């Protein structure tokens, strides 16, 4: 499994992955197609905010992130906007690898990752609760970037 930053030539494959995931894994209350908004992939791409997981040469998961213009206490923040893995590739640690890659990628840009998670998204909640984080009653999670082993 390889993780890397997306490039312009990855956008078509990202859109296809998003369509396939929406077809296989539609869940009420969650967006069906995240990255289809016109200009959105390019916006994240320009900011180095699309992180990919690949199995051989196939994109099987991605994470969208961006450096926020606000602080959490005295910490600068990266917003984790979305993370997804193709249903046929789940439960293999791919989302965890994407988060670990995000921690490395953003370590010099911010102090923590921020994620806002739907309370019914049990898989994401379980994944993020395994990381060193703070959680509020609104299921906002702050993942610390400076201490990878904690």
Secondary structure, 3 states (H helix, E strand, C coil): CEEEECCHHHHHHHHHHHHHHHHHCCCCCCCCCCCCCCCHHHHHHHCCCEEEEEECCEEEEEEEEEEEEEEECCEEEEEEEEEEECHHHCCCCHHHHHHHHHHHHHCCCCCEEEEECCCCCHHHHHHHHCCCEEECCCCEEEEECCCCCC
